[in-house]
Amino acid sequence: MSQTKKEQVISHLRYLRQELREIHLGIKEDGLFPEPSELRGIMAQLEALLELVNGNTRIQSNSDVA
């Protein structure tokens, strides 16, 4: 894995960890579940990370993301 690819993966993972921490705290402290759109955004980030790790360079259109 090239250095820039490794840095991209690390960046994605840091972002996802932060988002998941915030969701966890919201559920734990307030009993509030995240909005479906927030979960869809995290799922899209996970898919992008998987594609990055697998080496796929397919560019998603707006209809694929939604």
C-alpha positions, -999 to +999 in steps of 0.1 A: +000+000+000+015+033-010+021+060+016-007+083+004-031+054+003-022+045+038-027+081+049-061+081+032-071+050+050-059+064+084-079+096+077-110+077+069-107+055+100-102+085+122-132+102+108-154+071+112-142+065+148-151+100+157-185+098+141-192+064+158-181+078+192-205+107+189-234+083+180-224+060+209-224+089+234-257+101+221-273+067+226-256+061+259-262+095+275-294+107+260-310+076+246-313+093+212-307+073+181-290+089+151-310+101+121-312+076+092-293+101+070-264+102+095-262+064+093-264+064+055-234+089+055-214+066+077-223+036+055-211+056+025-178+064+042-173+027+051-180+017+015-155+044+003-129+030+027-135-005+015-131+005-021-099+024-012-084-006+006-095-030-022-080-007-049-112+001-067-112+035-083-149+035-094-163+071-090-198+071-076-225+093-091-248+112-069-276+086-075-253+058-062-246+077-030-283+084-022 
